[in-house]
Amino acid sequence: MAKVCAICGKKPVSGNNVSHANNKTKRRFLPNLQTVRALVDGTPKRISVCTSCLKAGKVIKNVRGRRRPPQQAAVSS
């Protein structure tokens, strides 16, 4: 699974670990991705989303067992 957010496309960036002696070694800064059951085109799917997208409300979560509101019946009078 790629470390990429399905909503905003955030992905790992590279940088350096810097020691007290100022030695530098390469490292990766990974996005904080969470696997979420979300509605994608009306169907629930598991997608990996960064926490900033979750907090901003860019994802519609799917709740298992959620009942749809009853449909209004056409009343003929």
N, C-alpha and C positions, 0 to 999 in steps of 0.2 A: 504494500500500500504506500503510495507516495505521500510525503509529508507536505501536502498542499491543501489549503482551505478550498472547499467546493464553492463558496460564495464569493470571497474577495480575491482568491488566488494567492494569498500570503504563503510564502515558502521559506525554506531555510536560507539564512545568509551566513557568510563566512566572516571570521574575524580572528583575533589573536587572544590566547591566554597570555597574560603578562605577569611574570613572577616578580618577587621583591628585588631580584637581581636584574630586572628588566630583560630577562630572556623571553623570547616570543615564540610560541608554538601555535600552529593553526588549530582552530576549533570551529564548530558550527553552532549558530544560535537557531534553535528550532522553534517554530510557532507552537503555541499551546492549543493543540487540536483535541477535540472531543468528538467521539462517535455519537451521533444523534439520529433518532428516528424522526425524520421530517417529511412533510408533505412536498413531493416533487411532482408537479403536473397533476395534482389531485390524488396521487398514490403514495403511500408511505414507503420510504426507502431509508436505508442507513447511509448517511454521508458523514464525512469528517469536516467539522466546522471549527474555526478558531473561536476562542472565547470572546474576542471583541465583537464578532458578528452576532454571537448569542446574546451578549449584553445589549447590543444596539437594536435587537429585535428584528434582525434581517431574516430570521429563520422561523417558519411556522412549524412548531413541534407537533408530532402526531401523538395523541394520547390513546393508549389501547383501551378499548371498552367504552370510548366516548359514544354516546348515543346521539344520532342526528335528531334535530328538532322534527316533530311530526309535521307531515305535509298537510297543508290546508286543503280540505275536501271542498270541491265546488258545490255550493249549496244552491239548489234551484228552487225558487219561491214563486 
